[in-house]
C-alpha cells in the first residue's frame, strides 16, 4: 500500500509543480500621463496563461488588483488573450516583479518612436518592510545620479536605485526643507526645491523621471493614503 501511494505521488509531482510555484501578488498600477490606458491585462511571458487585470490610476489609495503569478515577470497588453504576450505588436510593456506580496507598478513613456504604443514598467516593492509608514520612498528612474537634501540629511541615489527616508528632523510646522539635484558632468544641478510635510502614518512615493524627448529631469510626488 505504501509503495502504491508513493508511486501515485511521484506521478502527480509534475502536475503539482506549477501549482505549487504559483504565487499571488497585490499590485497598484500608476501612470503620470493623462491619456494612458485605464486598464491593462497582465500575462505570463510564455503566453500560456493570464495573471489578471490591472487598473491604472494617477493616485495611490486602498484600491488594488490581484495577480496570480507563475513566474517573476509579466507582460502587459490591452488584450485579454494570454497569447497576446507573445505578439510584439500587442505588447505594451514587460516587468520583472520583486519577491514580495505587494507592489506598485509605475508606467513611464519611451523615447524611441519605433516603440509607439509601448512604455517602460517599473516594479516597486511597497510592502510594510520595504516602504514603512511615515516614510518617503525616493526612486530614481533617470540615467543620472540624483540627490535629495531633506532637512539636515543628504541622500545620493544612483541611476535605477531607490532609498527609503524615514528619520527626518521636521520643523515646528511639521515640514522639512527639500532640495533635489541631478549630477551632470560631475556637477550637481538643481531639479526642484521646496518643503516636504511629515506624512504621519501615511507614506509618500517620490519619483525622479526624465522626459524622453527633452531629457529634462523632474521629481514627482504621490501621497499613498493606504495603510501599509
Biotite code that builds the C-alpha atoms (Angstrom):
import biotite.structure as struc

atoms = struc.array([
    struc.Atom([0.000, 0.000, 0.000], chain_id="A", res_id=1, res_name="UNK", atom_name="CA", element="C"),
    struc.Atom([2.836, 2.401, 0.891], chain_id="A", res_id=2, res_name="UNK", atom_name="CA", element="C"),
    struc.Atom([4.592, 1.705, -2.411], chain_id="A", res_id=3, res_name="UNK", atom_name="CA", element="C"),
    struc.Atom([1.347, 2.303, -4.319], chain_id="A", res_id=4, res_name="UNK", atom_name="CA", element="C"),
    struc.Atom([0.835, 5.690, -2.566], chain_id="A", res_id=5, res_name="UNK", atom_name="CA", element="C"),
    struc.Atom([4.441, 6.687, -3.226], chain_id="A", res_id=6, res_name="UNK", atom_name="CA", element="C"),
    struc.Atom([4.079, 5.799, -6.884], chain_id="A", res_id=7, res_name="UNK", atom_name="CA", element="C"),
    struc.Atom([0.925, 7.888, -7.143], chain_id="A", res_id=8, res_name="UNK", atom_name="CA", element="C"),
    struc.Atom([2.598, 10.933, -5.554], chain_id="A", res_id=9, res_name="UNK", atom_name="CA", element="C"),
    struc.Atom([5.584, 10.562, -7.857], chain_id="A", res_id=10, res_name="UNK", atom_name="CA", element="C"),
    struc.Atom([3.272, 10.548, -10.863], chain_id="A", res_id=11, res_name="UNK", atom_name="CA", element="C"),
    struc.Atom([1.437, 13.655, -9.644], chain_id="A", res_id=12, res_name="UNK", atom_name="CA", element="C"),
    struc.Atom([4.517, 15.765, -8.863], chain_id="A", res_id=13, res_name="UNK", atom_name="CA", element="C"),
    struc.Atom([4.964, 17.089, -12.435], chain_id="A", res_id=14, res_name="UNK", atom_name="CA", element="C"),
    struc.Atom([1.346, 18.246, -12.364], chain_id="A", res_id=15, res_name="UNK", atom_name="CA", element="C"),
    struc.Atom([1.570, 19.769, -8.884], chain_id="A", res_id=16, res_name="UNK", atom_name="CA", element="C"),
    struc.Atom([4.834, 21.610, -9.589], chain_id="A", res_id=17, res_name="UNK", atom_name="CA", element="C"),
    struc.Atom([3.345, 24.592, -11.479], chain_id="A", res_id=18, res_name="UNK", atom_name="CA", element="C"),
    struc.Atom([0.554, 24.969, -8.933], chain_id="A", res_id=19, res_name="UNK", atom_name="CA", element="C"),
    struc.Atom([2.971, 24.894, -6.004], chain_id="A", res_id=20, res_name="UNK", atom_name="CA", element="C"),
    struc.Atom([5.236, 27.511, -7.597], chain_id="A", res_id=21, res_name="UNK", atom_name="CA", element="C"),
    struc.Atom([2.378, 29.931, -8.307], chain_id="A", res_id=22, res_name="UNK", atom_name="CA", element="C"),
    struc.Atom([2.045, 32.954, -6.057], chain_id="A", res_id=23, res_name="UNK", atom_name="CA", element="C"),
    struc.Atom([-0.355, 35.840, -5.610], chain_id="A", res_id=24, res_name="UNK", atom_name="CA", element="C"),
    struc.Atom([0.674, 39.477, -5.580], chain_id="A", res_id=25, res_name="UNK", atom_name="CA", element="C"),
    struc.Atom([-1.341, 42.581, -4.767], chain_id="A", res_id=26, res_name="UNK", atom_name="CA", element="C"),
    struc.Atom([-0.464, 45.419, -7.143], chain_id="A", res_id=27, res_name="UNK", atom_name="CA", element="C"),
    struc.Atom([-1.418, 49.019, -7.736], chain_id="A", res_id=28, res_name="UNK", atom_name="CA", element="C"),
    struc.Atom([-0.721, 50.386, -11.206], chain_id="A", res_id=29, res_name="UNK", atom_name="CA", element="C"),
    struc.Atom([0.279, 54.016, -11.632], chain_id="A", res_id=30, res_name="UNK", atom_name="CA", element="C"),
    struc.Atom([0.913, 56.339, -14.600], chain_id="A", res_id=31, res_name="UNK", atom_name="CA", element="C"),
    struc.Atom([1.511, 60.091, -14.767], chain_id="A", res_id=32, res_name="UNK", atom_name="CA", element="C"),
    struc.Atom([0.306, 60.530, -18.382], chain_id="A", res_id=33, res_name="UNK", atom_name="CA", element="C"),
    struc.Atom([-3.388, 61.546, -18.538], chain_id="A", res_id=34, res_name="UNK", atom_name="CA", element="C"),
    struc.Atom([-4.032, 59.636, -21.784], chain_id="A", res_id=35, res_name="UNK", atom_name="CA", element="C"),
    struc.Atom([-2.560, 56.343, -20.559], chain_id="A", res_id=36, res_name="UNK", atom_name="CA", element="C"),
    struc.Atom([-4.866, 53.277, -20.856], chain_id="A", res_id=37, res_name="UNK", atom_name="CA", element="C"),
    struc.Atom([-7.114, 52.842, -17.829], chain_id="A", res_id=38, res_name="UNK", atom_name="CA", element="C"),
    struc.Atom([-6.783, 49.055, -17.882], chain_id="A", res_id=39, res_name="UNK", atom_name="CA", element="C"),
    struc.Atom([-4.122, 46.559, -18.936], chain_id="A", res_id=40, res_name="UNK", atom_name="CA", element="C"),
    struc.Atom([-4.007, 42.777, -18.877], chain_id="A", res_id=41, res_name="UNK", atom_name="CA", element="C"),
    struc.Atom([-1.034, 41.001, -17.296], chain_id="A", res_id=42, res_name="UNK", atom_name="CA", element="C"),
    struc.Atom([0.050, 37.702, -18.870], chain_id="A", res_id=43, res_name="UNK", atom_name="CA", element="C"),
    struc.Atom([2.740, 35.097, -18.440], chain_id="A", res_id=44, res_name="UNK", atom_name="CA", element="C"),
    struc.Atom([5.579, 35.849, -20.930], chain_id="A", res_id=45, res_name="UNK", atom_name="CA", element="C"),
    struc.Atom([5.084, 32.412, -22.483], chain_id="A", res_id=46, res_name="UNK", atom_name="CA", element="C"),
    struc.Atom([1.548, 33.351, -23.488], chain_id="A", res_id=47, res_name="UNK", atom_name="CA", element="C"),
    struc.Atom([0.190, 30.273, -21.729], chain_id="A", res_id=48, res_name="UNK", atom_name="CA", element="C"),
    struc.Atom([-1.962, 31.959, -19.114], chain_id="A", res_id=49, res_name="UNK", atom_name="CA", element="C"),
    struc.Atom([-3.155, 35.307, -17.811], chain_id="A", res_id=50, res_name="UNK", atom_name="CA", element="C"),
    struc.Atom([-2.148, 36.740, -14.435], chain_id="A", res_id=51, res_name="UNK", atom_name="CA", element="C"),
    struc.Atom([-5.025, 39.207, -14.141], chain_id="A", res_id=52, res_name="UNK", atom_name="CA", element="C"),
    struc.Atom([-6.252, 42.709, -14.898], chain_id="A", res_id=53, res_name="UNK", atom_name="CA", element="C"),
    struc.Atom([-4.667, 45.917, -13.579], chain_id="A", res_id=54, res_name="UNK", atom_name="CA", element="C"),
    struc.Atom([-6.476, 49.234, -13.306], chain_id="A", res_id=55, res_name="UNK", atom_name="CA", element="C"),
    struc.Atom([-4.090, 52.109, -13.976], chain_id="A", res_id=56, res_name="UNK", atom_name="CA", element="C"),
    struc.Atom([-4.585, 55.236, -11.860], chain_id="A", res_id=57, res_name="UNK", atom_name="CA", element="C"),
    struc.Atom([-2.872, 58.568, -11.256], chain_id="A", res_id=58, res_name="UNK", atom_name="CA", element="C"),
    struc.Atom([-3.062, 58.225, -7.470], chain_id="A", res_id=59, res_name="UNK", atom_name="CA", element="C"),
    struc.Atom([-2.438, 55.681, -4.717], chain_id="A", res_id=60, res_name="UNK", atom_name="CA", element="C"),
    struc.Atom([-5.137, 54.526, -2.318], chain_id="A", res_id=61, res_name="UNK", atom_name="CA", element="C"),
    struc.Atom([-6.558, 51.268, -0.932], chain_id="A", res_id=62, res_name="UNK", atom_name="CA", element="C"),
    struc.Atom([-7.765, 50.067, -4.356], chain_id="A", res_id=63, res_name="UNK", atom_name="CA", element="C"),
    struc.Atom([-5.624, 47.288, -5.814], chain_id="A", res_id=64, res_name="UNK", atom_name="CA", element="C"),
    struc.Atom([-5.613, 44.282, -8.119], chain_id="A", res_id=65, res_name="UNK", atom_name="CA", element="C"),
    struc.Atom([-4.581, 40.685, -7.500], chain_id="A", res_id=66, res_name="UNK", atom_name="CA", element="C"),
    struc.Atom([-2.169, 38.968, -9.883], chain_id="A", res_id=67, res_name="UNK", atom_name="CA", element="C"),
    struc.Atom([-1.756, 35.194, -9.928], chain_id="A", res_id=68, res_name="UNK", atom_name="CA", element="C"),
    struc.Atom([1.841, 34.622, -10.978], chain_id="A", res_id=69, res_name="UNK", atom_name="CA", element="C"),
    struc.Atom([3.643, 31.537, -12.226], chain_id="A", res_id=70, res_name="UNK", atom_name="CA", element="C"),
    struc.Atom([6.977, 33.294, -12.503], chain_id="A", res_id=71, res_name="UNK", atom_name="CA", element="C"),
    struc.Atom([8.781, 36.509, -11.630], chain_id="A", res_id=72, res_name="UNK", atom_name="CA", element="C"),
    struc.Atom([7.759, 38.574, -14.650], chain_id="A", res_id=73, res_name="UNK", atom_name="CA", element="C"),
    struc.Atom([4.655, 39.583, -16.582], chain_id="A", res_id=74, res_name="UNK", atom_name="CA", element="C"),
    struc.Atom([3.839, 41.096, -19.949], chain_id="A", res_id=75, res_name="UNK", atom_name="CA", element="C"),
    struc.Atom([1.165, 43.791, -20.235], chain_id="A", res_id=76, res_name="UNK", atom_name="CA", element="C"),
    struc.Atom([-1.140, 44.054, -23.242], chain_id="A", res_id=77, res_name="UNK", atom_name="CA", element="C"),
    struc.Atom([-4.531, 45.599, -23.985], chain_id="A", res_id=78, res_name="UNK", atom_name="CA", element="C"),
    struc.Atom([-5.946, 42.177, -24.838], chain_id="A", res_id=79, res_name="UNK", atom_name="CA", element="C"),
    struc.Atom([-7.485, 39.610, -22.527], chain_id="A", res_id=80, res_name="UNK", atom_name="CA", element="C"),
    struc.Atom([-5.884, 36.854, -24.640], chain_id="A", res_id=81, res_name="UNK", atom_name="CA", element="C"),
    struc.Atom([-2.795, 35.352, -22.954], chain_id="A", res_id=82, res_name="UNK", atom_name="CA", element="C"),
    struc.Atom([-1.245, 34.705, -26.382], chain_id="A", res_id=83, res_name="UNK", atom_name="CA", element="C"),
    struc.Atom([-1.039, 38.478, -26.954], chain_id="A", res_id=84, res_name="UNK", atom_name="CA", element="C"),
    struc.Atom([2.030, 38.417, -24.663], chain_id="A", res_id=85, res_name="UNK", atom_name="CA", element="C"),
    struc.Atom([3.997, 36.788, -27.484], chain_id="A", res_id=86, res_name="UNK", atom_name="CA", element="C"),
    struc.Atom([2.965, 39.339, -30.143], chain_id="A", res_id=87, res_name="UNK", atom_name="CA", element="C"),
    struc.Atom([5.331, 42.324, -30.440], chain_id="A", res_id=88, res_name="UNK", atom_name="CA", element="C"),
    struc.Atom([2.501, 44.378, -31.953], chain_id="A", res_id=89, res_name="UNK", atom_name="CA", element="C"),
    struc.Atom([0.326, 43.880, -28.873], chain_id="A", res_id=90, res_name="UNK", atom_name="CA", element="C"),
    struc.Atom([2.861, 44.136, -26.051], chain_id="A", res_id=91, res_name="UNK", atom_name="CA", element="C"),
    struc.Atom([2.620, 47.384, -24.085], chain_id="A", res_id=92, res_name="UNK", atom_name="CA", element="C"),
    struc.Atom([5.322, 46.638, -21.532], chain_id="A", res_id=93, res_name="UNK", atom_name="CA", element="C"),
    struc.Atom([7.194, 43.969, -19.586], chain_id="A", res_id=94, res_name="UNK", atom_name="CA", element="C"),
    struc.Atom([8.356, 43.977, -15.990], chain_id="A", res_id=95, res_name="UNK", atom_name="CA", element="C"),
    struc.Atom([10.254, 41.812, -13.511], chain_id="A", res_id=96, res_name="UNK", atom_name="CA", element="C"),
    struc.Atom([8.454, 41.647, -10.180], chain_id="A", res_id=97, res_name="UNK", atom_name="CA", element="C"),
    struc.Atom([10.021, 41.763, -6.705], chain_id="A", res_id=98, res_name="UNK", atom_name="CA", element="C"),
    struc.Atom([9.888, 38.803, -4.350], chain_id="A", res_id=99, res_name="UNK", atom_name="CA", element="C"),
    struc.Atom([7.066, 40.411, -2.403], chain_id="A", res_id=100, res_name="UNK", atom_name="CA", element="C"),
    struc.Atom([3.347, 40.029, -1.861], chain_id="A", res_id=101, res_name="UNK", atom_name="CA", element="C"),
    struc.Atom([2.701, 43.700, -2.618], chain_id="A", res_id=102, res_name="UNK", atom_name="CA", element="C"),
    struc.Atom([3.979, 46.180, -5.187], chain_id="A", res_id=103, res_name="UNK", atom_name="CA", element="C"),
    struc.Atom([3.416, 49.328, -7.221], chain_id="A", res_id=104, res_name="UNK", atom_name="CA", element="C"),
    struc.Atom([3.812, 49.149, -10.991], chain_id="A", res_id=105, res_name="UNK", atom_name="CA", element="C"),
    struc.Atom([4.711, 52.510, -12.484], chain_id="A", res_id=106, res_name="UNK", atom_name="CA", element="C"),
    struc.Atom([4.412, 53.022, -16.232], chain_id="A", res_id=107, res_name="UNK", atom_name="CA", element="C"),
    struc.Atom([6.587, 55.678, -17.922], chain_id="A", res_id=108, res_name="UNK", atom_name="CA", element="C"),
    struc.Atom([6.863, 56.663, -21.604], chain_id="A", res_id=109, res_name="UNK", atom_name="CA", element="C"),
    struc.Atom([9.540, 55.518, -24.057], chain_id="A", res_id=110, res_name="UNK", atom_name="CA", element="C"),
    struc.Atom([11.609, 57.937, -26.128], chain_id="A", res_id=111, res_name="UNK", atom_name="CA", element="C"),
    struc.Atom([12.038, 55.765, -29.221], chain_id="A", res_id=112, res_name="UNK", atom_name="CA", element="C"),
    struc.Atom([9.249, 56.492, -31.779], chain_id="A", res_id=113, res_name="UNK", atom_name="CA", element="C"),
    struc.Atom([9.678, 52.940, -33.099], chain_id="A", res_id=114, res_name="UNK", atom_name="CA", element="C"),
    struc.Atom([8.076, 51.726, -29.868], chain_id="A", res_id=115, res_name="UNK", atom_name="CA", element="C"),
    struc.Atom([4.831, 53.641, -30.341], chain_id="A", res_id=116, res_name="UNK", atom_name="CA", element="C"),
    struc.Atom([2.162, 52.307, -28.001], chain_id="A", res_id=117, res_name="UNK", atom_name="CA", element="C"),
    struc.Atom([4.760, 50.787, -25.691], chain_id="A", res_id=118, res_name="UNK", atom_name="CA", element="C"),
    struc.Atom([6.175, 52.057, -22.414], chain_id="A", res_id=119, res_name="UNK", atom_name="CA", element="C"),
    struc.Atom([8.544, 51.196, -19.587], chain_id="A", res_id=120, res_name="UNK", atom_name="CA", element="C"),
    struc.Atom([7.197, 49.452, -16.490], chain_id="A", res_id=121, res_name="UNK", atom_name="CA", element="C"),
    struc.Atom([8.886, 49.666, -13.107], chain_id="A", res_id=122, res_name="UNK", atom_name="CA", element="C"),
    struc.Atom([8.003, 47.441, -10.146], chain_id="A", res_id=123, res_name="UNK", atom_name="CA", element="C"),
    struc.Atom([8.358, 48.998, -6.685], chain_id="A", res_id=124, res_name="UNK", atom_name="CA", element="C"),
    struc.Atom([8.122, 46.916, -3.526], chain_id="A", res_id=125, res_name="UNK", atom_name="CA", element="C"),
    struc.Atom([5.570, 48.672, -1.295], chain_id="A", res_id=126, res_name="UNK", atom_name="CA", element="C"),
    struc.Atom([5.326, 46.075, 1.456], chain_id="A", res_id=127, res_name="UNK", atom_name="CA", element="C"),
    struc.Atom([5.432, 47.437, 5.009], chain_id="A", res_id=128, res_name="UNK", atom_name="CA", element="C"),
    struc.Atom([9.040, 46.322, 5.404], chain_id="A", res_id=129, res_name="UNK", atom_name="CA", element="C"),
    struc.Atom([10.257, 47.929, 2.182], chain_id="A", res_id=130, res_name="UNK", atom_name="CA", element="C"),
    struc.Atom([8.122, 51.077, 2.460], chain_id="A", res_id=131, res_name="UNK", atom_name="CA", element="C"),
    struc.Atom([7.145, 51.687, 6.105], chain_id="A", res_id=132, res_name="UNK", atom_name="CA", element="C"),
    struc.Atom([4.528, 54.104, 7.386], chain_id="A", res_id=133, res_name="UNK", atom_name="CA", element="C"),
    struc.Atom([5.753, 57.664, 7.896], chain_id="A", res_id=134, res_name="UNK", atom_name="CA", element="C"),
    struc.Atom([8.474, 57.412, 5.252], chain_id="A", res_id=135, res_name="UNK", atom_name="CA", element="C"),
    struc.Atom([9.351, 58.761, 1.827], chain_id="A", res_id=136, res_name="UNK", atom_name="CA", element="C"),
    struc.Atom([10.442, 56.272, -0.820], chain_id="A", res_id=137, res_name="UNK", atom_name="CA", element="C"),
    struc.Atom([12.531, 58.033, -3.464], chain_id="A", res_id=138, res_name="UNK", atom_name="CA", element="C"),
    struc.Atom([13.005, 56.183, -6.745], chain_id="A", res_id=139, res_name="UNK", atom_name="CA", element="C"),
    struc.Atom([15.476, 57.281, -9.409], chain_id="A", res_id=140, res_name="UNK", atom_name="CA", element="C"),
    struc.Atom([14.260, 56.274, -12.879], chain_id="A", res_id=141, res_name="UNK", atom_name="CA", element="C"),
    struc.Atom([16.727, 58.524, -14.705], chain_id="A", res_id=142, res_name="UNK", atom_name="CA", element="C"),
    struc.Atom([20.119, 57.724, -16.204], chain_id="A", res_id=143, res_name="UNK", atom_name="CA", element="C"),
    struc.Atom([21.950, 60.091, -13.851], chain_id="A", res_id=144, res_name="UNK", atom_name="CA", element="C"),
    struc.Atom([22.760, 60.077, -10.139], chain_id="A", res_id=145, res_name="UNK", atom_name="CA", element="C"),
    struc.Atom([20.374, 62.247, -8.124], chain_id="A", res_id=146, res_name="UNK", atom_name="CA", element="C"),
    struc.Atom([20.443, 63.737, -4.646], chain_id="A", res_id=147, res_name="UNK", atom_name="CA", element="C"),
    struc.Atom([17.828, 64.656, -2.064], chain_id="A", res_id=148, res_name="UNK", atom_name="CA", element="C"),
    struc.Atom([18.747, 67.098, 0.690], chain_id="A", res_id=149, res_name="UNK", atom_name="CA", element="C"),
    struc.Atom([15.996, 66.874, 3.258], chain_id="A", res_id=150, res_name="UNK", atom_name="CA", element="C"),
    struc.Atom([16.270, 68.808, 6.481], chain_id="A", res_id=151, res_name="UNK", atom_name="CA", element="C"),
    struc.Atom([19.712, 68.108, 7.877], chain_id="A", res_id=152, res_name="UNK", atom_name="CA", element="C"),
    struc.Atom([20.409, 64.990, 5.804], chain_id="A", res_id=153, res_name="UNK", atom_name="CA", element="C"),
    struc.Atom([21.569, 64.289, 2.256], chain_id="A", res_id=154, res_name="UNK", atom_name="CA", element="C"),
    struc.Atom([20.830, 61.155, 0.216], chain_id="A", res_id=155, res_name="UNK", atom_name="CA", element="C"),
    struc.Atom([22.503, 60.300, -3.090], chain_id="A", res_id=156, res_name="UNK", atom_name="CA", element="C"),
    struc.Atom([20.689, 57.777, -5.290], chain_id="A", res_id=157, res_name="UNK", atom_name="CA", element="C"),
    struc.Atom([22.319, 56.002, -8.220], chain_id="A", res_id=158, res_name="UNK", atom_name="CA", element="C"),
    struc.Atom([20.502, 55.569, -11.526], chain_id="A", res_id=159, res_name="UNK", atom_name="CA", element="C"),
    struc.Atom([17.838, 52.886, -11.262], chain_id="A", res_id=160, res_name="UNK", atom_name="CA", element="C"),
    struc.Atom([18.054, 52.703, -7.466], chain_id="A", res_id=161, res_name="UNK", atom_name="CA", element="C"),
    struc.Atom([15.811, 53.818, -4.613], chain_id="A", res_id=162, res_name="UNK", atom_name="CA", element="C"),
    struc.Atom([16.111, 54.877, -0.993], chain_id="A", res_id=163, res_name="UNK", atom_name="CA", element="C"),
    struc.Atom([13.689, 54.987, 1.925], chain_id="A", res_id=164, res_name="UNK", atom_name="CA", element="C"),
    struc.Atom([13.911, 58.104, 4.094], chain_id="A", res_id=165, res_name="UNK", atom_name="CA", element="C"),
    struc.Atom([12.242, 57.759, 7.462], chain_id="A", res_id=166, res_name="UNK", atom_name="CA", element="C"),
    struc.Atom([14.379, 59.518, 10.077], chain_id="A", res_id=167, res_name="UNK", atom_name="CA", element="C"),
    struc.Atom([13.694, 63.184, 9.354], chain_id="A", res_id=168, res_name="UNK", atom_name="CA", element="C"),
    struc.Atom([14.036, 66.259, 11.537], chain_id="A", res_id=169, res_name="UNK", atom_name="CA", element="C"),
    struc.Atom([10.930, 68.380, 10.986], chain_id="A", res_id=170, res_name="UNK", atom_name="CA", element="C"),
    struc.Atom([10.374, 71.994, 11.956], chain_id="A", res_id=171, res_name="UNK", atom_name="CA", element="C"),
    struc.Atom([7.701, 73.032, 14.435], chain_id="A", res_id=172, res_name="UNK", atom_name="CA", element="C"),
    struc.Atom([5.304, 73.358, 11.493], chain_id="A", res_id=173, res_name="UNK", atom_name="CA", element="C"),
    struc.Atom([5.810, 69.667, 10.601], chain_id="A", res_id=174, res_name="UNK", atom_name="CA", element="C"),
    struc.Atom([7.832, 70.208, 7.443], chain_id="A", res_id=175, res_name="UNK", atom_name="CA", element="C"),
    struc.Atom([11.445, 69.917, 6.272], chain_id="A", res_id=176, res_name="UNK", atom_name="CA", element="C"),
    struc.Atom([13.239, 71.884, 3.585], chain_id="A", res_id=177, res_name="UNK", atom_name="CA", element="C"),
    struc.Atom([13.979, 69.863, 0.448], chain_id="A", res_id=178, res_name="UNK", atom_name="CA", element="C"),
    struc.Atom([16.394, 70.338, -2.427], chain_id="A", res_id=179, res_name="UNK", atom_name="CA", element="C"),
    struc.Atom([16.531, 67.874, -5.325], chain_id="A", res_id=180, res_name="UNK", atom_name="CA", element="C"),
    struc.Atom([19.520, 67.759, -7.692], chain_id="A", res_id=181, res_name="UNK", atom_name="CA", element="C"),
    struc.Atom([20.867, 65.665, -10.539], chain_id="A", res_id=182, res_name="UNK", atom_name="CA", element="C"),
    struc.Atom([24.506, 65.116, -11.444], chain_id="A", res_id=183, res_name="UNK", atom_name="CA", element="C"),
    struc.Atom([25.711, 66.105, -14.890], chain_id="A", res_id=184, res_name="UNK", atom_name="CA", element="C"),
    struc.Atom([29.414, 66.169, -15.851], chain_id="A", res_id=185, res_name="UNK", atom_name="CA", element="C"),
    struc.Atom([30.441, 65.943, -12.173], chain_id="A", res_id=186, res_name="UNK", atom_name="CA", element="C"),
    struc.Atom([28.264, 68.972, -11.343], chain_id="A", res_id=187, res_name="UNK", atom_name="CA", element="C"),
    struc.Atom([25.097, 68.945, -9.268], chain_id="A", res_id=188, res_name="UNK", atom_name="CA", element="C"),
    struc.Atom([22.261, 70.817, -10.990], chain_id="A", res_id=189, res_name="UNK", atom_name="CA", element="C"),
    struc.Atom([19.062, 71.879, -9.283], chain_id="A", res_id=190, res_name="UNK", atom_name="CA", element="C"),
    struc.Atom([15.909, 69.924, -10.153], chain_id="A", res_id=191, res_name="UNK", atom_name="CA", element="C"),
    struc.Atom([13.479, 71.232, -7.556], chain_id="A", res_id=192, res_name="UNK", atom_name="CA", element="C"),
    struc.Atom([13.295, 72.822, -4.124], chain_id="A", res_id=193, res_name="UNK", atom_name="CA", element="C"),
    struc.Atom([10.637, 73.419, -1.514], chain_id="A", res_id=194, res_name="UNK", atom_name="CA", element="C"),
    struc.Atom([9.496, 71.568, 1.584], chain_id="A", res_id=195, res_name="UNK", atom_name="CA", element="C"),
    struc.Atom([8.127, 68.127, 2.383], chain_id="A", res_id=196, res_name="UNK", atom_name="CA", element="C"),
    struc.Atom([5.436, 67.680, 5.008], chain_id="A", res_id=197, res_name="UNK", atom_name="CA", element="C"),
    struc.Atom([5.527, 64.947, 7.626], chain_id="A", res_id=198, res_name="UNK", atom_name="CA", element="C"),
    struc.Atom([3.353, 62.133, 6.164], chain_id="A", res_id=199, res_name="UNK", atom_name="CA", element="C"),
    struc.Atom([2.361, 60.978, 9.651], chain_id="A", res_id=200, res_name="UNK", atom_name="CA", element="C"),
    struc.Atom([1.057, 57.416, 9.439], chain_id="A", res_id=201, res_name="UNK", atom_name="CA", element="C"),
    struc.Atom([0.892, 57.582, 5.623], chain_id="A", res_id=202, res_name="UNK", atom_name="CA", element="C"),
    struc.Atom([3.658, 57.245, 3.009], chain_id="A", res_id=203, res_name="UNK", atom_name="CA", element="C"),
    struc.Atom([4.884, 59.329, 0.070], chain_id="A", res_id=204, res_name="UNK", atom_name="CA", element="C"),
    struc.Atom([6.383, 57.979, -3.148], chain_id="A", res_id=205, res_name="UNK", atom_name="CA", element="C"),
    struc.Atom([8.785, 60.427, -4.815], chain_id="A", res_id=206, res_name="UNK", atom_name="CA", element="C"),
    struc.Atom([9.966, 59.561, -8.326], chain_id="A", res_id=207, res_name="UNK", atom_name="CA", element="C"),
    struc.Atom([12.741, 61.130, -10.397], chain_id="A", res_id=208, res_name="UNK", atom_name="CA", element="C"),
    struc.Atom([11.802, 60.844, -14.070], chain_id="A", res_id=209, res_name="UNK", atom_name="CA", element="C"),
    struc.Atom([13.432, 62.009, -17.278], chain_id="A", res_id=210, res_name="UNK", atom_name="CA", element="C"),
    struc.Atom([11.468, 63.476, -20.179], chain_id="A", res_id=211, res_name="UNK", atom_name="CA", element="C"),
    struc.Atom([12.074, 61.063, -23.095], chain_id="A", res_id=212, res_name="UNK", atom_name="CA", element="C"),
    struc.Atom([12.297, 63.921, -25.623], chain_id="A", res_id=213, res_name="UNK", atom_name="CA", element="C"),
    struc.Atom([13.991, 66.824, -23.850], chain_id="A", res_id=214, res_name="UNK", atom_name="CA", element="C"),
    struc.Atom([15.984, 64.814, -21.321], chain_id="A", res_id=215, res_name="UNK", atom_name="CA", element="C"),
    struc.Atom([14.831, 67.156, -18.563], chain_id="A", res_id=216, res_name="UNK", atom_name="CA", element="C"),
    struc.Atom([14.800, 65.569, -15.092], chain_id="A", res_id=217, res_name="UNK", atom_name="CA", element="C"),
    struc.Atom([11.820, 66.104, -12.806], chain_id="A", res_id=218, res_name="UNK", atom_name="CA", element="C"),
    struc.Atom([10.661, 64.807, -9.443], chain_id="A", res_id=219, res_name="UNK", atom_name="CA", element="C"),
    struc.Atom([7.035, 63.887, -8.856], chain_id="A", res_id=220, res_name="UNK", atom_name="CA", element="C"),
    struc.Atom([5.421, 63.000, -5.553], chain_id="A", res_id=221, res_name="UNK", atom_name="CA", element="C"),
    struc.Atom([2.409, 60.781, -4.870], chain_id="A", res_id=222, res_name="UNK", atom_name="CA", element="C"),
    struc.Atom([0.918, 60.550, -1.376], chain_id="A", res_id=223, res_name="UNK", atom_name="CA", element="C"),
    struc.Atom([-0.127, 56.994, -0.560], chain_id="A", res_id=224, res_name="UNK", atom_name="CA", element="C"),
    struc.Atom([-3.207, 57.217, 1.638], chain_id="A", res_id=225, res_name="UNK", atom_name="CA", element="C"),
    struc.Atom([-3.472, 53.447, 2.116], chain_id="A", res_id=226, res_name="UNK", atom_name="CA", element="C"),
    struc.Atom([-2.134, 51.846, 5.271], chain_id="A", res_id=227, res_name="UNK", atom_name="CA", element="C"),
    struc.Atom([0.959, 49.684, 4.587], chain_id="A", res_id=228, res_name="UNK", atom_name="CA", element="C"),
])
